Amino acid sequence: MNFSTQGMVDMIYVLGASDKNSLLAIRLYNQRHPDRREPCRKTLDSLMERFKCTASEAYEKKERVKPVSQFLTYMFMNENDIFE
């Protein structure tokens, strides 16, 4: 289960307040938000790395390159290209 956007923003604030100490940040997060799920250390570390790279809590969307099938390649070929 993923954390909400607001939850991740709160984690970033807590990481800043704890001077990037993830174990201390977990304790602070639990004190400030006792009704929320507790993040693990790995979650906070990966969130911090993501925030450093993108300056955002959002995941990077990777564009997929869809391969063109051979059928489409042959459709657009010239007759002279096929028989040469």
Order of alpha helices (4+ residues) and beta strands (2+ residues): alpha-alpha-alpha-alpha-alpha
